[in-house]
């Protein structure tokens, strides 16, 4: 009997791959480096979902349980409250986790860090440099 259980990416890999898969969508635009993560995750933030499935979002949160707990604490410390309860709205909670994960990974890129308060133009060269620096990062705590 074949096992149909889908292997879900780790939280860190999901966020890294999200950046890699979506940064080229912004080629030709000029953005402040500190805001790049917000632009990359603008679609899911507006839609309120990355999976368009509560079941799938719950599966990710289950897989990312330790990171979800750390994110829950991060939210309380940084925003003064928890924005979404993962039991009531797992899709929105997952989106918020990924937004902060993407922002954290980007902030660790030398190029982004160096230009944090500057406008950067996302051309092929800049995108390639950012992708290379994202790929170089090792699994690490994001919160």
N, CA, C and O atoms as CSV, one atom per row, in Angstrom:
chain,resi,resn,atom,element,x,y,z
A,1,UNK,N,N,0.847,-1.182,0.000
A,1,UNK,CA,C,0.000,0.000,0.000
A,1,UNK,C,C,0.897,1.251,0.000
A,1,UNK,O,O,1.826,1.357,0.800
A,2,UNK,N,N,0.614,2.158,-0.874
A,2,UNK,CA,C,1.410,3.372,-1.020
A,2,UNK,C,C,1.024,4.396,0.043
A,2,UNK,O,O,-0.152,4.577,0.358
A,3,UNK,N,N,2.038,5.059,0.586
A,3,UNK,CA,C,1.809,6.094,1.581
A,3,UNK,C,C,1.626,7.432,0.873
A,3,UNK,O,O,2.547,7.899,0.203
A,4,UNK,N,N,0.464,8.054,1.007
A,4,UNK,CA,C,0.164,9.314,0.337
A,4,UNK,C,C,0.426,10.534,1.215
A,4,UNK,O,O,-0.057,11.624,0.908
A,5,UNK,N,N,1.170,10.375,2.283
A,5,UNK,CA,C,1.438,11.485,3.173
A,5,UNK,C,C,2.468,12.402,2.516
A,5,UNK,O,O,3.573,11.985,2.168
A,6,UNK,N,N,2.072,13.662,2.361
A,6,UNK,CA,C,2.953,14.647,1.749
A,6,UNK,C,C,3.975,15.114,2.783
A,6,UNK,O,O,3.622,15.415,3.923
A,7,UNK,N,N,5.227,15.172,2.381
A,7,UNK,CA,C,6.281,15.676,3.257
A,7,UNK,C,C,6.270,17.195,3.182
A,7,UNK,O,O,6.450,17.774,2.110
A,8,UNK,N,N,6.060,17.831,4.315
A,8,UNK,CA,C,6.020,19.286,4.376
A,8,UNK,C,C,7.415,19.820,4.682
A,8,UNK,O,O,8.173,19.223,5.446
A,9,UNK,N,N,7.736,20.958,4.070
A,9,UNK,CA,C,9.031,21.589,4.308
A,9,UNK,C,C,9.121,22.094,5.742
A,9,UNK,O,O,8.113,22.400,6.380
A,10,UNK,N,N,10.349,22.173,6.227
A,10,UNK,CA,C,10.556,22.827,7.513
A,10,UNK,C,C,10.165,24.299,7.362
A,10,UNK,O,O,10.089,24.814,6.247
A,11,UNK,N,N,9.921,24.961,8.476
A,11,UNK,CA,C,9.542,26.366,8.435
A,11,UNK,C,C,10.636,27.204,7.778
A,11,UNK,O,O,10.350,28.047,6.928
A,12,UNK,N,N,11.875,26.975,8.168
A,12,UNK,CA,C,12.992,27.731,7.616
A,12,UNK,C,C,13.085,27.536,6.099
A,12,UNK,O,O,13.229,28.508,5.357
A,13,UNK,N,N,13.001,26.287,5.638
A,13,UNK,CA,C,13.062,26.020,4.197
A,13,UNK,C,C,11.866,26.613,3.459
A,13,UNK,O,O,12.014,27.128,2.351
A,14,UNK,N,N,10.692,26.545,4.062
A,14,UNK,CA,C,9.503,27.123,3.442
A,14,UNK,C,C,9.715,28.615,3.199
A,14,UNK,O,O,9.438,29.118,2.110
A,15,UNK,N,N,10.204,29.312,4.209
A,15,UNK,CA,C,10.416,30.766,4.088
A,15,UNK,C,C,11.510,31.074,3.072
A,15,UNK,O,O,11.363,31.996,2.270
A,16,UNK,N,N,12.605,30.318,3.095
A,16,UNK,CA,C,13.671,30.524,2.110
A,16,UNK,C,C,13.140,30.309,0.700
A,16,UNK,O,O,13.376,31.131,-0.186
A,17,UNK,N,N,12.432,29.222,0.489
A,17,UNK,CA,C,11.908,28.916,-0.842
A,17,UNK,C,C,10.840,29.916,-1.265
A,17,UNK,O,O,10.695,30.202,-2.453
A,18,UNK,N,N,10.099,30.443,-0.314
A,18,UNK,CA,C,9.108,31.458,-0.644
A,18,UNK,C,C,9.806,32.686,-1.240
A,18,UNK,O,O,9.357,33.230,-2.249
A,19,UNK,N,N,10.892,33.114,-0.619
A,19,UNK,CA,C,11.661,34.255,-1.137
A,19,UNK,C,C,12.165,33.954,-2.541
A,19,UNK,O,O,11.977,34.749,-3.461
A,20,UNK,N,N,12.800,32.813,-2.698
A,20,UNK,CA,C,13.393,32.425,-3.982
A,20,UNK,C,C,12.327,32.340,-5.074
A,20,UNK,O,O,12.560,32.754,-6.209
A,21,UNK,N,N,11.171,31.810,-4.730
A,21,UNK,CA,C,10.099,31.622,-5.710
A,21,UNK,C,C,9.361,32.911,-6.077
A,21,UNK,O,O,8.716,32.969,-7.124
A,22,UNK,N,N,9.445,33.949,-5.231
A,22,UNK,CA,C,8.628,35.143,-5.462
A,22,UNK,C,C,9.393,36.434,-5.717
A,22,UNK,O,O,8.789,37.424,-6.132
A,23,UNK,N,N,10.682,36.458,-5.487
A,23,UNK,CA,C,11.410,37.716,-5.626
A,23,UNK,C,C,11.451,38.200,-7.076
A,23,UNK,O,O,11.442,39.406,-7.323
A,24,UNK,N,N,11.497,37.288,-8.020
A,24,UNK,CA,C,11.542,37.694,-9.427
A,24,UNK,C,C,10.247,38.361,-9.881
A,24,UNK,O,O,10.235,39.068,-10.888
A,25,UNK,N,N,9.165,38.142,-9.150
A,25,UNK,CA,C,7.897,38.812,-9.471
A,25,UNK,C,C,8.028,40.327,-9.354
A,25,UNK,O,O,7.236,41.070,-9.933
A,26,UNK,N,N,9.017,40.778,-8.613
A,26,UNK,CA,C,9.204,42.207,-8.351
A,26,UNK,C,C,10.340,42.799,-9.180
A,26,UNK,O,O,10.743,43.940,-8.958
A,27,UNK,N,N,10.855,42.028,-10.133
A,27,UNK,CA,C,11.937,42.532,-10.976
A,27,UNK,C,C,11.497,43.822,-11.675
A,27,UNK,O,O,10.389,43.917,-12.203
A,28,UNK,N,N,12.394,44.805,-11.662
A,28,UNK,CA,C,12.119,46.089,-12.288
A,28,UNK,C,C,11.546,47.124,-11.331
A,28,UNK,O,O,11.424,48.295,-11.688
A,29,UNK,N,N,11.197,46.708,-10.126
A,29,UNK,CA,C,10.643,47.663,-9.168
A,29,UNK,C,C,11.738,48.181,-8.245
A,29,UNK,O,O,12.807,47.584,-8.115
A,30,UNK,N,N,11.445,49.287,-7.622
A,30,UNK,CA,C,12.349,49.884,-6.644
A,30,UNK,C,C,11.624,49.911,-5.306
A,30,UNK,O,O,10.517,50.436,-5.190
A,31,UNK,N,N,12.268,49.334,-4.303
A,31,UNK,CA,C,11.667,49.211,-2.970
A,31,UNK,C,C,12.721,49.528,-1.916
A,31,UNK,O,O,13.918,49.379,-2.164
A,32,UNK,N,N,12.283,49.961,-0.756
A,32,UNK,CA,C,13.204,50.063,0.373
A,32,UNK,C,C,13.566,48.649,0.807
A,32,UNK,O,O,12.698,47.784,0.924
A,33,UNK,N,N,14.844,48.426,1.042
A,33,UNK,CA,C,15.318,47.090,1.410
A,33,UNK,C,C,14.616,46.577,2.660
A,33,UNK,O,O,14.300,45.391,2.750
A,34,UNK,N,N,14.368,47.459,3.624
A,34,UNK,CA,C,13.724,47.034,4.869
A,34,UNK,C,C,12.284,46.568,4.658
A,34,UNK,O,O,11.734,45.860,5.501
A,35,UNK,N,N,11.678,46.954,3.557
A,35,UNK,CA,C,10.284,46.588,3.277
A,35,UNK,C,C,10.134,45.428,2.298
A,35,UNK,O,O,9.013,45.026,1.990
A,36,UNK,N,N,11.240,44.888,1.808
A,36,UNK,CA,C,11.165,43.863,0.760
A,36,UNK,C,C,10.343,42.650,1.194
A,36,UNK,O,O,9.547,42.135,0.409
A,37,UNK,N,N,10.523,42.193,2.417
A,37,UNK,CA,C,9.754,41.043,2.894
A,37,UNK,C,C,8.252,41.298,2.869
A,37,UNK,O,O,7.465,40.399,2.575
A,38,UNK,N,N,7.867,42.526,3.177
A,38,UNK,CA,C,6.440,42.868,3.152
A,38,UNK,C,C,5.886,42.828,1.729
A,38,UNK,O,O,4.761,42.382,1.506
A,39,UNK,N,N,6.684,43.296,0.773
A,39,UNK,CA,C,6.231,43.247,-0.624
A,39,UNK,C,C,6.139,41.810,-1.124
A,39,UNK,O,O,5.186,41.450,-1.816
A,40,UNK,N,N,7.124,40.992,-0.776
A,40,UNK,CA,C,7.111,39.601,-1.245
A,40,UNK,C,C,5.907,38.829,-0.714
A,40,UNK,O,O,5.408,37.921,-1.378
A,41,UNK,N,N,5.450,39.181,0.460
A,41,UNK,CA,C,4.333,38.458,1.090
A,41,UNK,C,C,3.018,39.233,1.018
A,41,UNK,O,O,2.057,38.904,1.713
A,42,UNK,N,N,2.984,40.248,0.184
A,42,UNK,CA,C,1.802,41.097,0.063
A,42,UNK,C,C,0.548,40.303,-0.347
A,42,UNK,O,O,-0.530,40.526,0.203
A,43,UNK,N,N,0.683,39.397,-1.291
A,43,UNK,CA,C,-0.466,38.616,-1.762
A,43,UNK,C,C,-1.106,37.791,-0.666
A,43,UNK,O,O,-2.301,37.939,-0.412
A,44,UNK,N,N,-0.337,36.912,0.003
A,44,UNK,CA,C,-0.928,36.128,1.087
A,44,UNK,C,C,-1.438,36.989,2.233
A,44,UNK,O,O,-2.423,36.643,2.885
A,45,UNK,N,N,-0.767,38.114,2.481
A,45,UNK,CA,C,-1.224,38.996,3.548
A,45,UNK,C,C,-2.617,39.545,3.220
A,45,UNK,O,O,-3.479,39.622,4.095
A,46,UNK,N,N,-2.829,39.919,1.973
A,46,UNK,CA,C,-4.150,40.413,1.553
A,46,UNK,C,C,-5.191,39.297,1.514
A,46,UNK,O,O,-6.337,39.489,1.919
A,47,UNK,N,N,-4.779,38.128,1.022
A,47,UNK,CA,C,-5.698,36.998,0.893
A,47,UNK,C,C,-5.996,36.320,2.226
A,47,UNK,O,O,-7.058,35.725,2.404
A,48,UNK,N,N,-5.043,36.414,3.168
A,48,UNK,CA,C,-5.210,35.755,4.455
A,48,UNK,C,C,-4.862,34.283,4.434
A,48,UNK,O,O,-5.195,33.548,5.364
A,49,UNK,N,N,-4.182,33.839,3.358
A,49,UNK,CA,C,-3.845,32.426,3.270
A,49,UNK,C,C,-2.680,32.196,2.312
A,49,UNK,O,O,-2.500,32.917,1.330
A,50,UNK,N,N,-1.912,31.188,2.624
A,50,UNK,CA,C,-0.888,30.674,1.712
A,50,UNK,C,C,-1.334,29.343,1.108
A,50,UNK,O,O,-0.881,28.959,0.029
A,51,UNK,N,N,-2.210,28.654,1.801
A,51,UNK,CA,C,-2.618,27.308,1.404
A,51,UNK,C,C,-4.023,27.251,0.806
A,51,UNK,O,O,-4.353,26.316,0.076
A,52,UNK,N,N,-4.842,28.242,1.114
A,52,UNK,CA,C,-6.258,28.251,0.727
A,52,UNK,C,C,-6.960,26.985,1.197
A,52,UNK,O,O,-7.861,26.450,0.550
A,53,UNK,N,N,-6.493,26.535,2.369
A,53,UNK,CA,C,-7.043,25.341,2.991
A,53,UNK,C,C,-6.731,25.385,4.479
A,53,UNK,O,O,-5.565,25.386,4.873
A,54,UNK,N,N,-7.759,25.421,5.294
A,54,UNK,CA,C,-7.542,25.388,6.744
A,54,UNK,C,C,-6.849,24.098,7.148
A,54,UNK,O,O,-5.962,24.097,8.001
A,55,UNK,N,N,-7.265,22.995,6.525
A,55,UNK,CA,C,-6.659,21.699,6.839
A,55,UNK,C,C,-5.156,21.724,6.565
A,55,UNK,O,O,-4.361,21.294,7.400
A,56,UNK,N,N,-4.772,22.228,5.396
A,56,UNK,CA,C,-3.355,22.264,5.027
A,56,UNK,C,C,-2.575,23.210,5.946
A,56,UNK,O,O,-1.455,22.892,6.346
A,57,UNK,N,N,-3.150,24.362,6.283
A,57,UNK,CA,C,-2.496,25.291,7.205
A,57,UNK,C,C,-2.282,24.621,8.568
A,57,UNK,O,O,-1.230,24.789,9.186
A,58,UNK,N,N,-3.279,23.863,9.034
A,58,UNK,CA,C,-3.130,23.137,10.303
A,58,UNK,C,C,-2.002,22.116,10.212
A,58,UNK,O,O,-1.248,21.929,11.167
A,59,UNK,N,N,-1.889,21.461,9.071
A,59,UNK,CA,C,-0.810,20.488,8.887
A,59,UNK,C,C,0.559,21.168,8.958
A,59,UNK,O,O,1.485,20.646,9.579
A,60,UNK,N,N,0.680,22.323,8.323
A,60,UNK,CA,C,1.940,23.068,8.417
A,60,UNK,C,C,2.221,23.482,9.856
A,60,UNK,O,O,3.336,23.300,10.345
A,61,UNK,N,N,1.234,24.028,10.528
A,61,UNK,CA,C,1.435,24.460,11.920
A,61,UNK,C,C,1.819,23.273,12.790
A,61,UNK,O,O,2.656,23.398,13.684
A,62,UNK,N,N,1.212,22.130,12.534
A,62,UNK,CA,C,1.560,20.916,13.279
A,62,UNK,C,C,3.034,20.559,13.020
A,62,UNK,O,O,3.771,20.221,13.946
A,63,UNK,N,N,3.445,20.639,11.765
A,63,UNK,CA,C,4.834,20.346,11.394
A,63,UNK,C,C,5.797,21.379,12.009
A,63,UNK,O,O,6.923,21.045,12.378
A,64,UNK,N,N,5.346,22.605,12.109
A,64,UNK,CA,C,6.170,23.717,12.610
A,64,UNK,C,C,5.847,24.049,14.062
A,64,UNK,O,O,6.014,25.196,14.478
A,65,UNK,N,N,5.395,23.086,14.832
A,65,UNK,CA,C,4.870,23.330,16.175
A,65,UNK,C,C,5.811,24.153,17.050
A,65,UNK,O,O,5.371,25.111,17.685
A,66,UNK,N,N,7.098,23.800,17.096
A,66,UNK,CA,C,8.046,24.539,17.932
A,66,UNK,C,C,8.187,25.982,17.459
A,66,UNK,O,O,8.196,26.909,18.269
A,67,UNK,N,N,8.297,26.168,16.154
A,67,UNK,CA,C,8.405,27.524,15.599
A,67,UNK,C,C,7.120,28.322,15.844
A,67,UNK,O,O,7.169,29.526,16.095
A,68,UNK,N,N,5.972,27.643,15.768
A,68,UNK,CA,C,4.696,28.317,16.020
A,68,UNK,C,C,4.637,28.835,17.452
A,68,UNK,O,O,4.160,29.943,17.695
A,69,UNK,N,N,5.117,28.043,18.390
A,69,UNK,CA,C,5.159,28.491,19.784
A,69,UNK,C,C,6.079,29.681,19.962
A,69,UNK,O,O,5.751,30.624,20.683
A,70,UNK,N,N,7.227,29.641,19.309
A,70,UNK,CA,C,8.158,30.779,19.385
A,70,UNK,C,C,7.561,32.006,18.714
A,70,UNK,O,O,7.736,33.122,19.202
A,71,UNK,N,N,6.858,31.815,17.603
A,71,UNK,CA,C,6.214,32.945,16.941
A,71,UNK,C,C,5.123,33.541,17.837
A,71,UNK,O,O,4.987,34.762,17.915
A,72,UNK,N,N,4.358,32.700,18.503
A,72,UNK,CA,C,3.301,33.159,19.415
A,72,UNK,C,C,3.901,34.105,20.461
A,72,UNK,O,O,3.346,35.170,20.730
A,73,UNK,N,N,5.020,33.717,21.041
A,73,UNK,CA,C,5.699,34.566,22.027
A,73,UNK,C,C,6.269,35.824,21.378
A,73,UNK,O,O,6.198,36.908,21.956
A,74,UNK,N,N,6.830,35.684,20.185
A,74,UNK,CA,C,7.373,36.825,19.436
A,74,UNK,C,C,6.295,37.875,19.201
A,74,UNK,O,O,6.533,39.070,19.376
A,75,UNK,N,N,5.113,37.425,18.806
A,75,UNK,CA,C,3.993,38.340,18.562
A,75,UNK,C,C,3.628,39.114,19.829
A,75,UNK,O,O,3.463,40.334,19.795
A,76,UNK,N,N,3.506,38.399,20.939
A,76,UNK,CA,C,3.147,39.061,22.199
A,76,UNK,C,C,4.192,40.092,22.590
A,76,UNK,O,O,3.847,41.197,23.011
A,77,UNK,N,N,5.460,39.745,22.455
A,77,UNK,CA,C,6.533,40.661,22.847
A,77,UNK,C,C,6.653,41.860,21.921
A,77,UNK,O,O,6.940,42.967,22.378
A,78,UNK,N,N,6.437,41.659,20.627
A,78,UNK,CA,C,6.670,42.721,19.653
A,78,UNK,C,C,5.425,43.527,19.290
A,78,UNK,O,O,5.533,44.693,18.911
A,79,UNK,N,N,4.257,42.921,19.402
A,79,UNK,CA,C,3.029,43.606,19.015
A,79,UNK,C,C,2.108,43.866,20.205
A,79,UNK,O,O,1.088,44.543,20.073
A,80,UNK,N,N,2.472,43.326,21.363
A,80,UNK,CA,C,1.665,43.530,22.559
A,80,UNK,C,C,0.455,42.627,22.656
A,80,UNK,O,O,-0.248,42.632,23.667
A,81,UNK,N,N,0.207,41.852,21.613
A,81,UNK,CA,C,-0.934,40.931,21.598
A,81,UNK,C,C,-0.707,39.895,20.500
A,81,UNK,O,O,0.150,40.060,19.632
A,82,UNK,N,N,-1.479,38.849,20.560
A,82,UNK,CA,C,-1.461,37.861,19.487
A,82,UNK,C,C,-2.533,38.238,18.484
A,82,UNK,O,O,-3.693,38.441,18.841
A,83,UNK,N,N,-2.134,38.328,17.230
A,83,UNK,CA,C,-3.033,38.806,16.185
A,83,UNK,C,C,-4.038,37.750,15.742
A,83,UNK,O,O,-5.197,38.065,15.471
A,84,UNK,N,N,-3.594,36.502,15.670
A,84,UNK,CA,C,-4.482,35.416,15.229
A,84,UNK,C,C,-4.231,34.184,16.077
A,84,UNK,O,O,-3.088,33.822,16.354
A,85,UNK,N,N,-5.304,33.557,16.478
A,85,UNK,CA,C,-5.217,32.310,17.220
A,85,UNK,C,C,-5.119,31.176,16.195
A,85,UNK,O,O,-5.996,31.052,15.339
A,86,UNK,N,N,-4.072,30.347,16.264
A,86,UNK,CA,C,-3.923,29.284,15.270
A,86,UNK,C,C,-5.049,28.255,15.310
A,86,UNK,O,O,-5.258,27.536,14.333
A,87,UNK,N,N,-5.771,28.173,16.417
A,87,UNK,CA,C,-6.890,27.231,16.507
A,87,UNK,C,C,-8.150,27.793,15.868
A,87,UNK,O,O,-8.977,27.043,15.351
A,88,UNK,N,N,-8.296,29.119,15.903
A,88,UNK,CA,C,-9.453,29.766,15.302
A,88,UNK,C,C,-9.243,30.082,13.825
A,88,UNK,O,O,-10.168,29.961,13.021
A,89,UNK,N,N,-8.018,30.490,13.470
A,89,UNK,CA,C,-7.733,30.895,12.096
A,89,UNK,C,C,-6.317,30.466,11.711
A,89,UNK,O,O,-5.409,31.295,11.648
A,90,UNK,N,N,-6.135,29.172,11.456
A,90,UNK,CA,C,-4.790,28.673,11.167
A,90,UNK,C,C,-4.170,29.281,9.909
A,90,UNK,O,O,-2.953,29.454,9.846
A,91,UNK,N,N,-4.984,29.603,8.915
A,91,UNK,CA,C,-4.438,30.180,7.685
A,91,UNK,C,C,-3.817,31.547,7.949
A,91,UNK,O,O,-2.713,31.827,7.480
A,92,UNK,N,N,-4.512,32.397,8.691
A,92,UNK,CA,C,-3.986,33.731,8.991
A,92,UNK,C,C,-2.752,33.640,9.883
A,92,UNK,O,O,-1.790,34.385,9.694
A,93,UNK,N,N,-2.777,32.735,10.850
A,93,UNK,CA,C,-1.619,32.557,11.726
A,93,UNK,C,C,-0.407,32.111,10.912
A,93,UNK,O,O,0.698,32.612,11.122
A,94,UNK,N,N,-0.603,31.189,10.000
A,94,UNK,CA,C,0.487,30.719,9.148
A,94,UNK,C,C,1.049,31.864,8.307
A,94,UNK,O,O,2.266,32.002,8.180
A,95,UNK,N,N,0.172,32.678,7.737
A,95,UNK,CA,C,0.612,33.819,6.931
A,95,UNK,C,C,1.496,34.738,7.766
A,95,UNK,O,O,2.570,35.142,7.322
A,96,UNK,N,N,1.050,35.064,8.960
A,96,UNK,CA,C,1.832,35.963,9.821
A,96,UNK,C,C,3.181,35.353,10.176
A,96,UNK,O,O,4.192,36.054,10.206
A,97,UNK,N,N,3.200,34.063,10.441
A,97,UNK,CA,C,4.470,33.378,10.713
A,97,UNK,C,C,5.415,33.504,9.529
A,97,UNK,O,O,6.588,33.837,9.697
A,98,UNK,N,N,4.910,33.238,8.340
A,98,UNK,CA,C,5.750,33.267,7.144
A,98,UNK,C,C,6.221,34.687,6.841
A,98,UNK,O,O,7.370,34.880,6.445
A,99,UNK,N,N,5.361,35.676,7.019
A,99,UNK,CA,C,5.781,37.057,6.798
A,99,UNK,C,C,6.996,37.370,7.671
A,99,UNK,O,O,7.996,37.895,7.182
A,100,UNK,N,N,6.911,37.053,8.939
A,100,UNK,CA,C,8.028,37.344,9.842
A,100,UNK,C,C,9.244,36.474,9.537
A,100,UNK,O,O,10.380,36.927,9.677
A,101,UNK,N,N,9.017,35.235,9.122
A,101,UNK,CA,C,10.138,34.370,8.734
A,101,UNK,C,C,10.864,34.914,7.512
A,101,UNK,O,O,12.094,34.947,7.479
A,102,UNK,N,N,10.110,35.336,6.516
A,102,UNK,CA,C,10.694,35.919,5.294
A,102,UNK,C,C,11.454,37.188,5.642
A,102,UNK,O,O,12.577,37.387,5.178
A,103,UNK,N,N,10.856,38.040,6.446
A,103,UNK,CA,C,11.523,39.284,6.843
A,103,UNK,C,C,12.817,38.998,7.590
A,103,UNK,O,O,13.825,39.671,7.374
A,104,UNK,N,N,12.791,38.007,8.463
A,104,UNK,CA,C,13.975,37.662,9.245
A,104,UNK,C,C,15.096,37.143,8.350
A,104,UNK,O,O,16.249,37.546,8.504
A,105,UNK,N,N,14.770,36.266,7.431
A,105,UNK,CA,C,15.788,35.725,6.517
A,105,UNK,C,C,16.380,36.838,5.666
A,105,UNK,O,O,17.599,36.918,5.512
A,106,UNK,N,N,15.534,37.696,5.116
A,106,UNK,CA,C,16.044,38.794,4.291
A,106,UNK,C,C,16.944,39.724,5.095
A,106,UNK,O,O,17.951,40.207,4.578
A,107,UNK,N,N,16.595,39.982,6.348
A,107,UNK,CA,C,17.401,40.903,7.159
A,107,UNK,C,C,18.793,40.345,7.428
A,107,UNK,O,O,19.701,41.097,7.783
A,108,UNK,N,N,18.970,39.050,7.266
A,108,UNK,CA,C,20.277,38.416,7.472
A,108,UNK,C,C,21.145,38.420,6.220
A,108,UNK,O,O,22.315,38.042,6.273
A,109,UNK,N,N,20.579,38.842,5.102
A,109,UNK,CA,C,21.351,38.937,3.865
A,109,UNK,C,C,22.220,40.195,3.936
A,109,UNK,O,O,21.728,41.279,4.250
A,110,UNK,N,N,23.493,40.046,3.646
A,110,UNK,CA,C,24.410,41.186,3.710
A,110,UNK,C,C,23.940,42.338,2.832
A,110,UNK,O,O,24.008,43.498,3.236
A,111,UNK,N,N,23.467,42.022,1.639
A,111,UNK,CA,C,23.036,43.077,0.717
A,111,UNK,C,C,21.868,43.873,1.306
A,111,UNK,O,O,21.868,45.104,1.274
A,112,UNK,N,N,20.890,43.170,1.835
A,112,UNK,CA,C,19.719,43.834,2.428
A,112,UNK,C,C,20.145,44.625,3.662
A,112,UNK,O,O,19.736,45.773,3.838
A,113,UNK,N,N,20.957,44.019,4.507
A,113,UNK,CA,C,21.421,44.691,5.715
A,113,UNK,C,C,22.179,45.973,5.377
A,113,UNK,O,O,21.970,47.009,6.008
A,114,UNK,N,N,23.051,45.900,4.389
A,114,UNK,CA,C,23.857,47.062,3.987
A,114,UNK,C,C,22.983,48.197,3.459
A,114,UNK,O,O,23.293,49.369,3.671
A,115,UNK,N,N,21.908,47.859,2.783
A,115,UNK,CA,C,21.030,48.851,2.148
A,115,UNK,C,C,19.694,48.999,2.881
A,115,UNK,O,O,18.719,49.461,2.289
A,116,UNK,N,N,19.636,48.618,4.148
A,116,UNK,CA,C,18.398,48.545,4.917
A,116,UNK,C,C,17.516,49.784,4.769
A,116,UNK,O,O,16.305,49.663,4.586
A,117,UNK,N,N,18.107,50.957,4.847
A,117,UNK,CA,C,17.339,52.209,4.781
A,117,UNK,C,C,17.354,52.848,3.401
A,117,UNK,O,O,16.974,54.009,3.244
A,118,UNK,N,N,17.792,52.095,2.406
A,118,UNK,CA,C,17.916,52.623,1.048
A,118,UNK,C,C,16.890,51.988,0.122
A,118,UNK,O,O,16.411,50.878,0.356
A,119,UNK,N,N,16.570,52.724,-0.932
A,119,UNK,CA,C,15.785,52.132,-2.008
A,119,UNK,C,C,16.726,51.300,-2.864
A,119,UNK,O,O,17.823,51.735,-3.211
A,120,UNK,N,N,16.281,50.106,-3.195
A,120,UNK,CA,C,17.060,49.236,-4.075
A,120,UNK,C,C,16.213,48.920,-5.304
A,120,UNK,O,O,14.992,48.791,-5.221
A,121,UNK,N,N,16.883,48.799,-6.435
A,121,UNK,CA,C,16.193,48.398,-7.664
A,121,UNK,C,C,16.393,46.903,-7.829
A,121,UNK,O,O,17.518,46.403,-7.820
A,122,UNK,N,N,15.295,46.211,-7.979
A,122,UNK,CA,C,15.349,44.758,-8.131
A,122,UNK,C,C,15.543,44.412,-9.605
A,122,UNK,O,O,14.587,44.159,-10.339
A,123,UNK,N,N,16.794,44.408,-10.005
A,123,UNK,CA,C,17.145,43.988,-11.361
A,123,UNK,C,C,17.710,42.566,-11.279
A,123,UNK,O,O,17.817,42.002,-10.190
A,124,UNK,N,N,18.066,41.997,-12.416
A,124,UNK,CA,C,18.551,40.607,-12.434
A,124,UNK,C,C,19.751,40.407,-11.509
A,124,UNK,O,O,19.827,39.405,-10.797
A,125,UNK,N,N,20.688,41.358,-11.517
A,125,UNK,CA,C,21.902,41.236,-10.711
A,125,UNK,C,C,21.573,41.280,-9.216
A,125,UNK,O,O,22.071,40.462,-8.441
A,126,UNK,N,N,20.741,42.229,-8.821
A,126,UNK,CA,C,20.362,42.372,-7.409
A,126,UNK,C,C,19.584,41.146,-6.937
A,126,UNK,O,O,19.839,40.617,-5.855
A,127,UNK,N,N,18.649,40.706,-7.745
A,127,UNK,CA,C,17.851,39.522,-7.386
A,127,UNK,C,C,18.749,38.299,-7.239
A,127,UNK,O,O,18.601,37.526,-6.293
A,128,UNK,N,N,19.673,38.126,-8.166
A,128,UNK,CA,C,20.604,36.979,-8.105
A,128,UNK,C,C,21.420,37.031,-6.820
A,128,UNK,O,O,21.610,36.005,-6.167
A,129,UNK,N,N,21.907,38.220,-6.447
A,129,UNK,CA,C,22.707,38.381,-5.232
A,129,UNK,C,C,21.877,38.035,-3.998
A,129,UNK,O,O,22.356,37.333,-3.108
A,130,UNK,N,N,20.644,38.520,-3.941
A,130,UNK,CA,C,19.785,38.241,-2.788
A,130,UNK,C,C,19.479,36.752,-2.707
A,130,UNK,O,O,19.540,36.169,-1.625
A,131,UNK,N,N,19.150,36.128,-3.832
A,131,UNK,CA,C,18.865,34.685,-3.839
A,131,UNK,C,C,20.073,33.896,-3.358
A,131,UNK,O,O,19.928,32.966,-2.565
A,132,UNK,N,N,21.265,34.256,-3.829
A,132,UNK,CA,C,22.484,33.566,-3.383
A,132,UNK,C,C,22.651,33.680,-1.877
A,132,UNK,O,O,22.987,32.699,-1.214
A,133,UNK,N,N,22.420,34.869,-1.332
A,133,UNK,CA,C,22.582,35.068,0.104
A,133,UNK,C,C,21.487,34.369,0.910
A,133,UNK,O,O,21.731,33.938,2.037
A,134,UNK,N,N,20.308,34.255,0.354
A,134,UNK,CA,C,19.236,33.495,1.015
A,134,UNK,C,C,19.615,32.010,1.038
A,134,UNK,O,O,19.466,31.348,2.065
A,135,UNK,N,N,20.097,31.493,-0.079
A,135,UNK,CA,C,20.469,30.073,-0.164
A,135,UNK,C,C,21.616,29.718,0.771
A,135,UNK,O,O,21.689,28.590,1.257
A,136,UNK,N,N,22.508,30.663,1.029
A,136,UNK,CA,C,23.668,30.415,1.891
A,136,UNK,C,C,23.290,30.268,3.361
A,136,UNK,O,O,24.071,29.727,4.144
A,137,UNK,N,N,22.135,30.728,3.741
A,137,UNK,CA,C,21.762,30.706,5.154
A,137,UNK,C,C,21.457,29.292,5.615
A,137,UNK,O,O,20.824,28.501,4.916
A,138,UNK,N,N,21.934,29.006,6.826
A,138,UNK,CA,C,21.682,27.715,7.449
A,138,UNK,C,C,20.432,27.795,8.292
A,138,UNK,O,O,20.005,28.871,8.709
A,139,UNK,N,N,19.854,26.634,8.533
A,139,UNK,CA,C,18.672,26.553,9.383
A,139,UNK,C,C,19.013,27.176,10.733
A,139,UNK,O,O,19.985,26.790,11.382
A,140,UNK,N,N,18.225,28.115,11.129
A,140,UNK,CA,C,18.472,28.843,12.363
A,140,UNK,C,C,17.137,29.322,12.892
A,140,UNK,O,O,16.149,29.388,12.161
A,141,UNK,N,N,17.121,29.654,14.162
A,141,UNK,CA,C,15.890,30.182,14.747
A,141,UNK,C,C,15.575,31.528,14.144
A,141,UNK,O,O,16.462,32.370,14.009
A,142,UNK,N,N,14.325,31.745,13.778
A,142,UNK,CA,C,13.921,32.992,13.152
A,142,UNK,C,C,13.250,33.937,14.141
A,142,UNK,O,O,13.103,35.125,13.852
A,143,UNK,N,N,12.846,33.438,15.288
A,143,UNK,CA,C,12.170,34.297,16.263
A,143,UNK,C,C,12.951,34.301,17.554
A,143,UNK,O,O,12.556,34.964,18.513
